Amino acid sequence: MSAFTGATSDAVSVPGAGADLLAALLDGMDAALCAFDADGTVTHWNREAERILGWSAAEAVGRRGFEGWAARSADAEETLGRLMGAMKGPGRQVHEFVLLRKDGGRVLVRSQAAGVRGADGTPAGVYCAFSEVHVQLDLERSVALSEALFDDASWGVVLVDADLRPAMVNAHAARAFGTGRTALLGRPLGDVVTHGAEELEAALQHVLAEGTPPAPAEVWVTLETASGERRRCWRSGFLLLSSPMAEEPVPLGVAWLFQDVTEERLAAREADRLRFRWSQLHRAGAAAAECEDPAEAATVLLDFALAGFADHALVDRPAGERRLTRTLATPAGGAPGPSSPVVGGGIPLRYGPRHPALQAWDRIGTVRASAGRTAEVWAEAHQWPGDAAHALCVVLRSRGRTLGVLTFLRAACRAPFEREDVVFGESVAARVSTLIDLGDLGGKD
């Protein structure tokens, strides 16, 4: 066992603690390790090799190759030749071959072999680290999964350390945040999330303390971007990361995976809102049909329509050339309440020439408006309730005639009226117009 034994004898023959340290290092390795001298004789065999194949070091060391014990006779020479080929080639060589367990079972292993040179630089042998192929494949799959998640995943992936700061960010997540991948590293989430960072950090802290939650959660966040703030809904899953190297699980951080579901949630919210509005309108029609007085039916219909749509409703009727008078209104002060006829009506309103209600009257169409200054000042100037900040003025038409203007008002805490709101407001106005016309006909009788 000439050259290889000589090359390693200095390390192996260290007296006392040195020899014990070398033995402990070899036996403590996670990978199975064996070594051969230049003649192919086994010189080293650690405990992991014994665990995989069942052959002890005493049974393995001193044998030439695997023939007659750890490999079939038909395969032994080829296997040894492939391993010993690493003694002459550069770097490491990877091989797969079948070995025999001591109990007679077969195991497919993957090895990495590299040559060992003596003190004079001549080939002295080979060392070989090997593991069961399925174990290696599991490791490779884990590495491949990690690389895929951080390169090609259609989900955002962020690894957050125990201090709740991003340690790794994939390309999808960086695009979602509107920054570069490295720009997020080590920064508090609050630096890029203006609203919703507290909820995210609370979720991450919960995972660190309690473990992986059983189901994904949806988190609404507001991001500060170059084009302004963006409100997004992220469906998020959280995975607790613990060190596999420690005897007791030690949290390394949290893997946060998320997908942007903003459009779906907004569409679902809009569908729910429309479903509720038209259900209200159906109920309003049924309730109004039970009223003998058309004016009362109009107020009932407006009360149903206001729910979830606006805070106030006003009905202005004509009182001369481009002059309107208030005939129906929700309470002007305090909390919004049921609509009711205006007591002492008949006095024309002091609307300016550019008032939205008069614009709707002139156009015979719908006008939307919002406060461009302090809402209270804007509302007072238009003679609307003090909390009004957004208006939708819809002309009341029946039998080819303009009967007045129906105005819906929202407070500043609510969103301005959108195009889809116009459709609903005009549908309500059509029904109110019919009832007002019916009431006018009854008054003539």
C-alpha positions as CSV (number, residue, x, y, z in Angstrom):
1,M,0.0,0.0,0.0
2,S,3.0,2.1,-0.8
3,A,2.4,5.6,-2.0
4,F,-1.0,6.4,-0.7
5,T,-0.3,4.9,2.7
6,G,2.9,6.9,2.8
7,A,1.1,10.0,1.8
8,T,-1.5,9.7,4.6
9,S,0.7,8.0,7.2
10,D,1.9,11.3,8.6
11,A,-1.7,12.3,9.3
12,V,-2.9,8.9,10.5
13,S,0.1,8.1,12.7
14,V,-0.1,11.3,14.7
15,P,0.1,10.1,18.3
16,G,-2.6,10.6,20.9
17,A,-5.1,13.5,20.3
18,G,-4.1,14.0,16.6
19,A,-5.1,10.5,15.6
20,D,-8.3,10.7,17.6
21,L,-9.1,14.0,16.0
22,L,-8.7,12.6,12.5
23,A,-10.8,9.6,13.3
24,A,-13.5,11.8,14.8
25,L,-13.5,14.1,11.7
26,L,-13.9,11.2,9.3
27,D,-16.6,9.5,11.4
28,G,-18.5,12.7,11.9
29,M,-18.9,13.5,8.2
30,D,-22.5,13.5,6.8
31,A,-21.3,11.8,3.6
32,A,-19.9,8.3,3.3
33,L,-16.2,8.4,2.7
34,C,-13.8,5.7,1.6
35,A,-10.2,6.0,0.3
36,F,-8.0,3.8,-1.9
37,D,-4.3,3.6,-2.3
38,A,-2.7,3.5,-5.7
39,D,-3.3,-0.2,-5.9
40,G,-7.0,0.1,-5.2
41,T,-6.8,-1.1,-1.6
42,V,-9.3,0.4,0.9
43,T,-7.4,2.6,3.4
44,H,-10.3,4.5,5.0
45,W,-14.0,3.8,5.7
46,N,-16.1,6.0,7.9
47,R,-19.2,5.4,9.9
48,E,-21.6,6.9,7.3
49,A,-20.2,4.3,4.8
50,E,-20.9,1.6,7.3
51,R,-24.4,2.9,7.9
52,I,-25.3,2.9,4.2
53,L,-23.7,-0.5,3.3
54,G,-23.5,-2.3,6.7
55,W,-19.8,-3.1,6.3
56,S,-17.7,-2.0,9.2
57,A,-14.3,-0.3,8.8
58,A,-12.6,-3.4,10.2
59,E,-14.3,-5.5,7.4
60,A,-13.6,-2.9,4.7
61,V,-10.1,-1.6,5.2
62,G,-7.4,-3.7,3.6
63,R,-9.6,-5.2,0.9
64,R,-8.8,-4.5,-2.7
65,G,-11.7,-2.8,-4.5
66,F,-15.3,-4.1,-3.8
67,E,-15.1,-7.5,-5.4
68,G,-16.3,-10.3,-3.2
69,W,-18.1,-8.1,-0.7
70,A,-19.5,-4.7,-1.7
71,A,-20.1,-5.3,-5.4
72,R,-21.1,-8.0,-7.7
73,S,-18.2,-9.8,-9.4
74,A,-19.5,-8.7,-12.8
75,D,-19.4,-5.1,-11.7
76,A,-16.5,-4.9,-9.3
77,E,-13.6,-4.4,-11.7
78,E,-15.5,-1.8,-13.8
79,T,-16.5,0.1,-10.6
80,L,-13.0,0.1,-9.2
81,G,-11.5,1.2,-12.6
82,R,-13.9,4.1,-12.9
83,L,-12.9,5.3,-9.4
84,M,-9.2,4.8,-9.9
85,G,-9.4,6.8,-13.1
86,A,-9.8,9.9,-10.9
87,M,-6.2,9.4,-9.8
88,K,-5.0,10.6,-13.2
89,G,-7.7,13.0,-14.2
90,P,-8.0,16.6,-13.0
91,G,-10.6,17.7,-10.5
92,R,-13.4,15.6,-9.2
93,Q,-15.3,12.9,-11.2
94,V,-18.9,12.0,-10.6
95,H,-20.1,8.4,-11.0
96,E,-23.1,6.3,-10.3
97,F,-22.9,2.6,-9.6
98,V,-24.5,-0.2,-7.7
99,L,-23.0,-1.5,-4.4
100,L,-24.1,-4.4,-2.2
101,R,-25.1,-4.1,1.4
102,K,-23.9,-6.6,3.9
103,D,-27.4,-8.0,4.1
104,G,-27.3,-8.7,0.3
105,G,-29.5,-5.7,-0.7
106,R,-28.5,-3.5,-3.6
107,V,-28.1,0.3,-3.4
108,L,-27.5,2.8,-6.1
109,V,-24.9,5.4,-5.0
110,R,-23.6,8.6,-6.6
111,S,-19.9,9.3,-5.9
112,Q,-17.5,12.1,-6.2
113,A,-13.9,10.8,-6.6
114,A,-10.7,12.8,-6.7
115,G,-7.0,11.8,-6.9
116,V,-4.5,12.1,-4.0
117,R,-0.9,12.9,-4.7
118,G,2.1,12.1,-2.5
119,A,4.8,14.4,-1.2
120,D,6.7,14.0,-4.5
121,G,3.6,14.9,-6.6
122,T,3.0,11.4,-7.9
123,P,-0.5,9.8,-7.8
124,A,-0.9,8.2,-4.5
125,G,-4.5,7.1,-4.5
126,V,-8.1,8.2,-4.6
127,Y,-10.7,9.4,-2.0
128,C,-14.4,8.9,-2.7
129,A,-17.4,10.5,-1.1
130,F,-20.7,8.8,-1.9
131,S,-24.3,8.8,-0.9
132,E,-27.5,7.0,-1.9
133,V,-28.7,8.4,-5.2
134,H,-32.2,9.2,-3.8
135,V,-30.6,11.3,-1.0
136,Q,-28.5,13.2,-3.6
137,L,-31.6,13.7,-5.8
138,D,-33.5,15.1,-2.8
139,L,-30.7,17.6,-2.2
140,E,-30.5,18.5,-5.9
141,R,-34.3,18.9,-6.1
142,S,-34.1,21.2,-3.0
143,V,-31.4,23.3,-4.6
144,A,-33.2,23.3,-8.0
145,L,-36.4,24.4,-6.3
146,S,-34.6,27.2,-4.5
147,E,-33.0,28.4,-7.7
148,A,-36.3,28.2,-9.6
149,L,-38.2,30.2,-6.9
150,F,-35.6,32.9,-7.1
151,D,-35.3,33.0,-10.8
152,D,-38.5,32.0,-12.7
153,A,-41.3,31.8,-10.1
154,S,-44.6,33.4,-11.0
155,W,-45.1,34.1,-7.2
156,G,-43.2,36.7,-5.3
157,V,-40.7,35.1,-2.8
158,V,-39.0,36.9,0.0
159,L,-36.8,35.3,2.7
160,V,-37.1,37.4,5.8
161,D,-34.6,37.0,8.6
162,A,-35.4,36.9,12.3
163,D,-35.2,40.7,12.5
164,L,-38.0,40.9,9.9
165,R,-35.8,42.3,7.2
166,P,-35.6,40.8,3.7
167,A,-32.5,38.6,3.2
168,M,-33.3,37.3,-0.3
169,V,-35.8,38.6,-2.9
170,N,-36.8,37.0,-6.2
171,A,-37.3,38.9,-9.4
172,H,-41.2,38.7,-9.3
173,A,-41.2,40.2,-5.7
174,A,-38.9,43.0,-6.7
175,R,-41.2,43.9,-9.6
176,A,-44.2,43.8,-7.2
177,F,-42.5,46.2,-4.9
178,G,-41.3,48.4,-7.8
179,T,-37.6,48.2,-6.8
180,G,-34.5,46.2,-7.6
181,R,-33.8,42.9,-5.9
182,T,-30.8,44.3,-3.9
183,A,-32.6,47.5,-3.0
184,L,-34.9,45.7,-0.5
185,L,-32.2,43.7,1.3
186,G,-31.7,44.6,5.0
187,R,-34.4,47.3,4.9
188,P,-37.5,47.4,7.1
189,L,-40.7,46.6,5.2
190,G,-42.0,50.0,6.3
191,D,-39.5,51.7,4.0
192,V,-41.3,50.4,0.9
193,V,-44.8,49.6,2.2
194,T,-46.5,52.8,3.4
195,H,-49.7,51.1,4.6
196,G,-50.0,47.5,5.6
197,A,-46.4,47.0,6.9
198,E,-47.7,46.5,10.4
199,E,-50.0,43.7,9.4
200,L,-47.2,42.0,7.4
201,E,-44.7,42.3,10.3
202,A,-47.3,41.0,12.7
203,A,-47.9,37.9,10.5
204,L,-44.1,37.3,10.2
205,Q,-43.7,37.6,14.0
206,H,-46.6,35.1,14.5
207,V,-44.9,32.6,12.2
208,L,-41.6,32.9,14.0
209,A,-43.4,32.3,17.3
210,E,-46.0,29.8,16.4
211,G,-44.9,28.2,13.2
212,T,-46.3,27.9,9.7
213,P,-50.0,28.9,9.5
214,P,-52.4,26.4,8.0
215,A,-53.7,28.5,5.2
216,P,-52.7,31.5,3.1
217,A,-53.9,35.0,4.1
218,E,-54.7,38.1,2.0
219,V,-53.0,41.3,3.0
220,W,-53.8,44.8,1.5
221,V,-50.8,47.0,1.2
222,T,-50.1,50.5,-0.2
223,L,-46.8,50.9,-2.0
224,E,-45.0,54.2,-2.7
225,T,-43.8,54.2,-6.3
226,A,-42.5,56.8,-8.7
227,S,-46.0,57.2,-10.2
228,G,-47.6,57.6,-6.8
229,E,-49.2,55.2,-4.3
230,R,-50.5,51.9,-5.4
231,R,-53.0,49.8,-3.4
232,R,-52.5,46.1,-3.8
233,C,-53.9,42.9,-2.4
234,W,-51.3,40.1,-1.9
235,R,-52.4,36.5,-1.2
236,S,-49.6,35.4,1.1
237,G,-48.3,32.1,2.4
238,F,-45.7,31.9,5.2
239,L,-43.2,29.1,5.9
240,L,-41.1,29.0,9.1
241,L,-37.5,28.2,8.2
242,S,-35.5,26.2,10.8
243,S,-31.9,25.1,10.7
244,P,-31.6,21.4,10.0
245,M,-28.1,21.4,11.5
246,A,-29.2,22.2,15.1
247,E,-30.3,19.6,17.7
248,E,-33.3,21.9,18.5
249,P,-35.1,23.7,15.8
250,V,-33.6,27.2,15.5
251,P,-35.6,29.7,13.5
252,L,-33.6,31.1,10.6
253,G,-36.5,33.4,9.4
254,V,-39.6,33.1,7.3
255,A,-40.2,32.3,3.6
256,W,-42.9,34.6,2.4
257,L,-44.6,33.7,-0.9
258,F,-47.2,36.0,-2.3
259,Q,-49.3,36.5,-5.5
260,D,-51.0,39.7,-6.6
261,V,-54.8,39.1,-6.6
262,T,-55.8,42.8,-6.6
263,E,-57.7,42.7,-9.8
264,E,-59.7,39.5,-8.8
265,R,-60.5,41.0,-5.4
266,L,-61.6,44.3,-6.9
267,A,-63.7,42.5,-9.5
268,A,-65.3,40.3,-6.7
269,R,-65.9,43.4,-4.6
270,E,-67.5,45.2,-7.5
271,A,-69.7,42.2,-8.3
272,D,-70.9,42.1,-4.7
273,R,-71.6,45.8,-4.7
274,L,-73.6,45.6,-7.9
275,R,-75.5,42.6,-6.7
276,F,-76.4,44.4,-3.4
277,R,-77.4,47.6,-5.2
278,W,-79.7,45.9,-7.7
279,S,-81.2,43.7,-5.0
280,Q,-81.9,46.9,-3.0
281,L,-83.5,48.4,-6.1
282,H,-85.7,45.3,-6.5
283,R,-86.8,45.6,-2.9
284,A,-87.4,49.3,-3.3
285,G,-89.7,48.7,-6.2
286,A,-91.6,46.1,-4.2
287,A,-91.9,48.4,-1.2
288,A,-92.9,51.4,-3.3
289,A,-95.6,49.4,-5.0
290,E,-97.4,49.1,-1.6
291,C,-97.6,52.9,-1.1
292,E,-100.8,54.7,-2.1
293,D,-99.2,58.1,-2.3
294,P,-96.6,58.4,-5.2
295,A,-94.6,61.0,-3.2
296,E,-94.3,58.5,-0.3
297,A,-93.3,55.8,-2.8
298,A,-90.5,58.0,-4.1
299,T,-89.1,58.6,-0.6
300,V,-89.2,54.8,0.1
301,L,-87.5,54.1,-3.2
302,L,-84.7,56.6,-2.4
303,D,-84.2,55.3,1.1
304,F,-83.6,51.8,-0.3
305,A,-81.3,53.1,-3.0
306,L,-79.1,55.1,-0.7
307,A,-77.8,52.1,1.2
308,G,-74.2,51.5,0.3
309,F,-74.4,54.1,-2.6
310,A,-74.6,57.6,-1.1
311,D,-75.0,59.5,2.1
312,H,-77.7,62.0,1.0
313,A,-80.3,62.3,-1.8
314,L,-82.0,65.6,-2.8
315,V,-84.8,66.2,-5.2
316,D,-85.1,69.7,-6.8
317,R,-88.1,70.6,-8.9
318,P,-88.5,73.5,-11.4
319,A,-89.7,76.9,-10.1
320,G,-89.3,79.1,-13.2
321,E,-86.6,79.7,-15.8
322,R,-83.4,77.9,-14.5
323,R,-84.7,78.1,-11.0
324,L,-85.1,75.0,-8.7
325,T,-86.7,74.5,-5.4
326,R,-86.0,71.7,-2.9
327,T,-88.9,69.3,-2.5
328,L,-87.3,66.1,-1.0
329,A,-84.1,65.6,1.1
330,T,-82.4,63.5,3.6
331,P,-81.7,65.2,6.9
332,A,-79.2,68.0,6.4
333,G,-77.6,67.8,9.9
334,G,-76.2,64.9,11.9
335,A,-76.2,61.3,10.7
336,P,-77.9,60.5,7.4
337,G,-81.5,59.4,7.7
338,P,-84.7,58.7,5.7
339,S,-85.7,61.0,3.0
340,S,-88.7,63.3,3.7
341,P,-90.5,66.2,2.0
342,V,-89.0,69.6,2.7
343,V,-91.2,71.6,5.0
344,G,-91.9,75.1,3.7
345,G,-90.6,74.3,0.3
346,G,-91.3,76.5,-2.7
347,I,-88.6,79.1,-2.2
348,P,-86.2,78.9,-5.1
349,L,-82.6,77.8,-4.3
350,R,-79.8,80.3,-4.8
351,Y,-77.9,78.1,-7.2
352,G,-75.1,79.8,-9.1
353,P,-75.0,79.6,-12.9
354,R,-72.4,76.8,-12.8
355,H,-74.1,74.7,-10.2
356,P,-73.9,70.9,-11.1
357,A,-77.7,70.6,-10.7
358,L,-78.3,73.4,-13.2
359,Q,-75.7,71.9,-15.6
360,A,-77.6,68.6,-15.5
361,W,-80.8,70.5,-16.2
362,D,-79.3,72.3,-19.2
363,R,-77.6,69.2,-20.6
364,I,-80.5,66.9,-19.9
365,G,-77.8,64.5,-18.7
366,T,-75.9,63.4,-15.7
367,V,-73.1,65.5,-14.0
368,R,-70.5,64.4,-11.6
369,A,-68.6,66.8,-9.3
370,S,-66.2,66.7,-6.4
371,A,-64.9,69.3,-4.0
372,G,-61.8,71.0,-5.3
373,R,-61.2,72.8,-2.1
374,T,-62.3,72.5,1.5
375,A,-65.4,70.2,1.5
376,E,-67.3,72.3,4.0
377,V,-66.8,75.5,1.9
378,W,-67.7,73.6,-1.3
379,A,-70.9,72.1,0.2
380,E,-72.0,75.4,1.6
381,A,-71.5,77.2,-1.7
382,H,-73.7,74.6,-3.4
383,Q,-76.3,74.6,-0.6
384,W,-75.8,71.0,0.2
385,P,-75.3,69.2,3.6
386,G,-72.0,70.2,5.2
387,D,-70.3,66.8,4.9
388,A,-70.9,66.6,1.1
389,A,-67.7,66.2,-0.9
390,H,-68.8,64.3,-4.0
391,A,-72.0,64.8,-6.1
392,L,-73.9,63.0,-8.8
393,C,-76.7,65.1,-10.4
394,V,-79.2,63.1,-12.5
395,V,-81.9,64.8,-14.5
396,L,-85.5,63.5,-13.8
397,R,-87.3,62.8,-17.1
398,S,-90.7,61.4,-17.8
399,R,-92.9,61.4,-20.9
400,G,-90.3,63.6,-22.7
401,R,-90.4,66.3,-20.0
402,T,-87.8,67.4,-17.4
403,L,-89.3,67.1,-14.0
404,G,-86.3,68.2,-11.9
405,V,-82.9,67.0,-10.7
406,L,-82.0,64.2,-8.3
407,T,-78.7,64.7,-6.5
408,F,-76.8,62.0,-4.7
409,L,-74.1,63.2,-2.3
410,R,-71.2,61.4,-0.6
411,A,-69.0,62.5,2.3
412,A,-65.2,63.1,1.9
413,C,-64.4,59.7,3.5
414,R,-65.9,57.9,0.5
415,A,-64.7,57.6,-3.1
416,P,-66.0,59.9,-5.9
417,F,-68.8,58.7,-8.1
418,E,-67.5,56.6,-11.0
419,R,-69.0,55.6,-14.3
420,E,-70.7,52.5,-12.9
421,D,-72.3,54.6,-10.3
422,V,-73.9,56.8,-13.0
423,V,-75.7,53.7,-14.4
424,F,-77.2,52.9,-11.0
425,G,-78.1,56.5,-10.3
426,E,-79.8,57.0,-13.6
427,S,-81.8,53.7,-13.0
428,V,-83.0,55.1,-9.6
429,A,-83.8,58.5,-11.2
430,A,-86.0,56.8,-13.9
431,R,-88.1,55.2,-11.2
432,V,-88.3,58.3,-9.1
433,S,-89.3,60.3,-12.3
434,T,-92.2,58.0,-12.9
435,L,-93.5,58.3,-9.4
436,I,-93.2,62.1,-9.4
437,D,-95.0,62.3,-12.8
438,L,-97.7,60.0,-11.4
439,G,-98.0,62.3,-8.3
440,D,-98.3,65.4,-10.6
441,L,-101.1,63.7,-12.6
442,G,-102.9,62.9,-9.4
443,G,-102.7,66.5,-8.3
444,K,-104.2,67.7,-11.5
445,D,-107.1,65.4,-11.1
